[in-house]
């Protein structure tokens, strides 16, 4: 999910999946970069964290000023700069501020890492990459698989996973 999409979520965009029975859920993303809405599944652990956050938010702001899921210190919808500044504070407190040879992590890096690790996991379990790309593309809110291929291009970890798979199948000996 893009930062702007998370910032624009409202409480009624998040739903618990009662049919699953495991506490999982989904979020309806409507305010997207390309104007296409989509559903994003949420794991039970994510739903638990969201419920905990909402309880804290609602205790802090018993009279809501907004329908937003994520709010700033004044109880209003969180601004992009606030999200970035908060992430920087957390990153530095966790000792992940980067250094002279290592760039500092950015909030958007979580999105890219999710996409990369999802595809690497699919490759390592013998999955069909071409079949997975439209699914991953829809999940990320890309216009089509071509955009997802481009988004993931030049990712060393992904190239290494593909090379391992080719080697395991007896290829790449030349």
Secondary structure as UniProt FT lines:
FT   HELIX           3..7
FT   HELIX           11..13
FT   STRAND          14..16
FT   TURN            18..20
FT   STRAND          25..29
FT   TURN            33..34
FT   STRAND          38..42
FT   HELIX           44..60
FT   TURN            73..74
FT   HELIX           80..93
FT   TURN            94..95
FT   TURN            107..108
FT   HELIX           109..124
FT   TURN            125..126
FT   HELIX           129..140
FT   HELIX           145..152
FT   TURN            153..154
FT   HELIX           156..168
FT   TURN            169..170
//
